Amino acid sequence: MKNFIKRLTSDQTGATAIEYGLILALIVLAMLSALQAFADGSITMWETISDKTAAAISG
């Protein structure tokens, strides 16, 4: 039993996959943050265009 626990704690197989998964999760979070910032800026831009167009049409 002692030998099994020693082998289990020293086993490194799968560590790379976990690291890649964590890196991927961080990249996805960064992309979502950037997309949210882009969406906020885009909405503001289109609202400004809409307001100016409505003001130009109404005279």
Backbone as ProteinMPNN parsed JSONL, in Angstrom:
{"seq_chain_A": "MKNFIKRLTSDQTGATAIEYGLILALIVLAMLSALQAFADGSITMWETISDKTAAAISG", "coords_chain_A": {"N_chain_A": [[0.823, -1.196, 0.0], [1.921, 1.237, 0.777], [3.838, 1.571, -1.194], [2.183, 1.892, -3.43], [0.905, 4.367, -2.915], [3.12, 6.016, -2.959], [3.911, 5.77, -5.659], [1.614, 6.845, -6.838], [1.583, 9.53, -5.989], [3.856, 10.476, -7.238], [3.329, 10.338, -9.886], [3.244, 11.848, -13.011], [1.844, 11.893, -15.354], [-0.464, 13.297, -17.488], [-0.316, 15.809, -16.437], [0.531, 17.762, -18.21], [-1.659, 17.987, -19.935], [-3.547, 19.07, -18.209], [-2.328, 21.516, -17.651], [-2.366, 22.677, -20.215], [-5.118, 22.876, -20.506], [-5.737, 24.75, -18.497], [-4.348, 26.988, -19.482], [-5.755, 27.374, -21.858], [-8.262, 28.014, -20.796], [-7.695, 30.483, -19.585], [-7.061, 31.98, -21.874], [-9.537, 31.972, -23.173], [-11.069, 33.412, -21.308], [-9.79, 35.906, -21.498], [-10.389, 36.522, -24.143], [-13.187, 36.729, -24.009], [-13.437, 38.944, -22.329], [-12.262, 40.943, -23.908], [-14.027, 40.884, -26.065], [-16.385, 41.738, -24.834], [-15.684, 44.374, -24.161], [-15.305, 45.38, -26.749], [-17.899, 45.08, -27.75], [-19.351, 46.846, -26.125], [-18.236, 49.307, -26.941], [-18.951, 49.255, -29.632], [-21.762, 49.248, -29.524], [-22.204, 51.759, -28.396], [-21.187, 53.382, -30.455], [-22.99, 52.788, -32.588], [-25.391, 53.674, -31.479], [-24.878, 56.418, -31.305], [-24.637, 57.035, -34.02], [-27.236, 56.427, -34.816], [-28.708, 58.328, -33.326], [-27.715, 60.737, -34.419], [-28.493, 60.435, -37.087], [-31.282, 60.37, -36.823], [-31.66, 62.946, -35.829], [-30.789, 64.441, -38.026], [-32.683, 63.748, -39.934], [-35.046, 64.697, -38.817], [-34.624, 67.344, -38.856]], "CA_chain_A": [[0.0, 0.0, 0.0], [2.82, 2.381, 0.856], [4.444, 1.695, -2.517], [1.144, 2.406, -4.33], [0.724, 5.795, -2.637], [4.334, 6.682, -3.434], [3.81, 5.837, -7.125], [0.495, 7.717, -7.187], [1.959, 10.931, -5.772], [4.943, 10.868, -8.141], [2.849, 10.192, -11.264], [3.119, 13.139, -13.677], [1.115, 11.762, -16.609], [-1.674, 14.107, -17.507], [-0.064, 17.165, -15.939], [0.607, 18.65, -19.363], [-3.022, 18.212, -20.409], [-4.182, 19.994, -17.263], [-1.728, 22.833, -17.873], [-2.921, 23.206, -21.458], [-6.505, 23.235, -20.236], [-5.744, 26.007, -17.747], [-3.941, 28.056, -20.403], [-6.888, 27.595, -22.755], [-9.304, 28.703, -20.033], [-7.268, 31.88, -19.448], [-7.194, 32.614, -23.186], [-10.972, 32.175, -23.412], [-11.497, 34.527, -20.458], [-9.265, 37.14, -22.084], [-11.163, 36.792, -25.359], [-14.519, 37.192, -23.615], [-13.293, 40.306, -21.814], [-12.031, 41.82, -25.055], [-15.272, 40.936, -26.838], [-17.323, 42.577, -24.089], [-15.252, 45.761, -24.335], [-15.591, 45.732, -28.134], [-19.35, 45.181, -27.902], [-19.778, 48.101, -25.495], [-17.834, 50.394, -27.829], [-19.732, 49.163, -30.863], [-23.13, 49.687, -29.215], [-22.162, 53.214, -28.242], [-20.998, 53.964, -31.779], [-24.22, 52.675, -33.374], [-26.39, 54.557, -30.873], [-24.529, 57.775, -31.722], [-25.007, 57.159, -35.436], [-28.693, 56.446, -34.871], [-29.166, 59.63, -32.823], [-27.372, 61.786, -35.389], [-29.326, 60.233, -38.265], [-32.631, 60.804, -36.47], [-31.637, 64.401, -35.729], [-30.654, 64.976, -39.369], [-33.933, 63.53, -40.646], [-36.101, 65.547, -38.261], [-34.306, 68.721, -39.205]], "C_chain_A": [[0.865, 1.256, 0.0], [3.469, 2.646, -0.504], [3.449, 2.291, -3.514], [0.957, 3.911, -4.145], [1.933, 6.589, -3.133], [4.3, 6.834, -4.949], [2.719, 6.816, -7.555], [0.868, 9.194, -7.042], [3.068, 11.393, -6.705], [4.537, 10.776, -9.607], [2.602, 11.564, -11.875], [2.363, 13.048, -14.998], [-0.185, 12.546, -16.512], [-1.468, 15.521, -17.011], [-0.03, 18.158, -17.091], [-0.792, 18.974, -19.885], [-3.748, 19.19, -19.494], [-3.641, 21.404, -17.455], [-2.267, 23.465, -19.146], [-4.38, 23.629, -21.276], [-6.61, 24.55, -19.478], [-5.344, 27.184, -18.627], [-5.085, 28.389, -21.346], [-8.006, 28.356, -22.048], [-8.941, 30.183, -19.855], [-7.39, 32.633, -20.769], [-8.656, 32.909, -23.485], [-11.49, 33.333, -22.567], [-11.009, 35.867, -21.006], [-10.052, 37.516, -23.342], [-12.558, 37.311, -25.013], [-14.471, 38.619, -23.074], [-13.114, 41.297, -22.957], [-13.302, 41.967, -25.89], [-16.309, 41.815, -26.149], [-16.972, 44.048, -24.257], [-15.549, 46.235, -25.754], [-17.085, 45.93, -28.339], [-19.867, 46.482, -27.293], [-19.437, 49.298, -26.383], [-18.658, 50.42, -29.106], [-21.17, 49.639, -30.637], [-23.19, 51.2, -29.085], [-22.037, 53.899, -29.596], [-22.307, 53.931, -32.583], [-25.349, 53.526, -32.78], [-26.13, 56.009, -31.261], [-24.924, 58.009, -33.172], [-26.521, 57.246, -35.573], [-29.251, 57.796, -34.41], [-28.9, 60.739, -33.829], [-28.204, 61.655, -36.659], [-30.756, 60.704, -37.983], [-32.701, 62.321, -36.374], [-31.538, 65.031, -37.111], [-31.959, 64.83, -40.143], [-35.005, 64.486, -40.138], [-35.809, 67.033, -38.48], [-33.718, 69.462, -38.099]], "O_chain_A": [[0.566, 2.223, -0.701], [3.628, 3.796, -0.914], [3.83, 3.106, -4.354], [0.862, 4.647, -5.128], [1.79, 7.692, -3.659], [4.623, 7.9, -5.473], [2.889, 7.539, -8.536], [0.504, 10.012, -7.887], [3.207, 12.593, -6.94], [5.335, 11.106, -10.485], [1.84, 12.36, -11.326], [2.255, 14.052, -15.702], [-0.91, 12.437, -15.524], [-2.361, 16.357, -17.149], [-0.515, 19.281, -16.954], [-1.071, 20.12, -20.237], [-4.488, 20.05, -19.971], [-4.398, 22.374, -17.426], [-2.591, 24.652, -19.162], [-4.813, 24.635, -21.838], [-7.473, 25.375, -19.78], [-5.934, 28.26, -18.53], [-5.355, 29.562, -21.606], [-8.625, 29.242, -22.636], [-9.813, 31.044, -19.969], [-7.782, 33.8, -20.782], [-8.981, 33.982, -23.995], [-12.268, 34.152, -23.055], [-11.745, 36.854, -20.978], [-10.344, 38.689, -23.572], [-13.053, 38.234, -25.659], [-15.375, 39.412, -23.337], [-13.737, 42.359, -22.973], [-13.61, 43.059, -26.368], [-17.033, 42.556, -26.813], [-17.855, 44.879, -24.471], [-15.995, 47.366, -25.948], [-17.493, 46.86, -29.036], [-20.723, 47.146, -27.877], [-20.258, 50.199, -26.555], [-19.019, 51.489, -29.599], [-21.727, 50.352, -31.471], [-24.106, 51.844, -29.596], [-22.716, 54.893, -29.852], [-22.687, 54.933, -33.189], [-26.179, 54.045, -33.526], [-27.075, 56.754, -31.52], [-25.48, 59.053, -33.512], [-27.031, 58.048, -36.355], [-30.162, 58.339, -35.035], [-29.761, 61.586, -34.066], [-28.584, 62.666, -37.251], [-31.367, 61.366, -38.822], [-33.692, 62.922, -36.789], [-32.155, 66.07, -37.348], [-32.304, 65.709, -40.934], [-35.782, 65.026, -40.925], [-36.69, 67.873, -38.297], [-33.398, 70.642, -38.247]]}, "name": "protein", "num_of_chains": 1, "seq": "MKNFIKRLTSDQTGATAIEYGLILALIVLAMLSALQAFADGSITMWETISDKTAAAISG"}
